[in-house]
Amino acid sequence: MPTKRVLVISGKRKTATARAVVKPGIGRIRINGIPLEIYEPAIAREKIMEPLVQAGDDVWRQLDIDIKVSGGGYMGQAEASRKATANALLKWTKSSRLRRVFVEYDRTMVVGDPRRKEPKKFGGPGARARDQKSYR
C-alpha cells in the first residue's frame, strides 16, 4: 500500500507563526478553517495568494493546504501564511525554477525578515526617544 505524503511547514513574520499541512487533494486552501476564497480582510487574502499566483494553477491545484496561524496582527499572520505556503510549494515540488520565480518576485516569501522591535530603555517613553528637559 503506498504511503500518503504529508508535509508540515512553518512560516514566521514578526510574532505571527503559521503552520501549513500539505497533502494531495483538489486545491483546497484553508486558513484557521476558513477557505481562502472568503478569508477577510481582502488585502490579507491577496497577500496569502501571491505564492499561488506566482506558482501557477498546475502546481497547487492538486494539493490541499491547511494553515493554522496564531500571534501578531492580521497582516503579520497573512505574511507568515504566505511564507509557509511558498516554502510548502517549494518543498513539495523540489523545483529550482519555482524558487527563482519566488525570489525574483519578493525575497521575503522564501527567506525570513529578521527585523524585530528594539527594546525600550530607561529615561524615555521608547527605544530611542528621551524625556525632554527644560532649564526655566
C-alpha positions, 0 to 999 in steps of 0.5 A, spaced: 500 500 500 503 506 498 504 511 503 500 518 503 505 524 503 504 529 508 508 535 509 508 540 515 511 547 514 512 553 518 512 560 516 514 566 521 513 574 520 514 578 526 510 574 532 505 571 527 507 563 526 503 559 521 503 552 520 501 549 513 499 541 512 500 539 505 497 533 502 494 531 495 487 533 494 483 538 489 486 545 491 483 546 497 486 552 501 484 553 508 486 558 513 484 557 521 478 553 517 476 558 513 477 557 505 481 562 502 476 564 497 472 568 503 478 569 508 477 577 510 480 582 510 481 582 502 488 585 502 490 579 507 487 574 502 491 577 496 497 577 500 496 569 502 495 568 494 501 571 491 505 564 492 499 561 488 499 566 483 506 566 482 506 558 482 501 557 477 494 553 477 498 546 475 502 546 481 497 547 487 491 545 484 492 538 486 494 539 493 490 541 499 493 546 504 491 547 511 494 553 515 493 554 522 496 561 524 496 564 531 500 571 534 501 578 531 496 582 527 492 580 521 497 582 516 503 579 520 499 572 520 497 573 512 505 574 511 507 568 515 501 564 511 504 566 505 511 564 507 509 557 509 505 556 503 511 558 498 516 554 502 510 548 502 510 549 494 517 549 494 518 543 498 513 539 495 515 540 488 523 540 489 523 545 483 529 550 482 525 554 477 519 555 482 524 558 487 527 563 482 520 565 480 519 566 488 525 570 489 525 574 483 518 576 485 519 578 493 525 575 497 521 575 503 516 569 501 522 564 501 527 567 506 525 570 513 525 578 515 529 578 521 527 585 523 524 585 530 522 591 535 528 594 539 527 594 546 525 600 550 530 603 555 530 607 561 529 615 561 524 615 555 517 613 553 521 608 547 527 605 544 530 611 542 526 617 544 528 621 551 524 625 556 525 632 554 528 637 559 527 644 560 532 649 564 526 655 566 
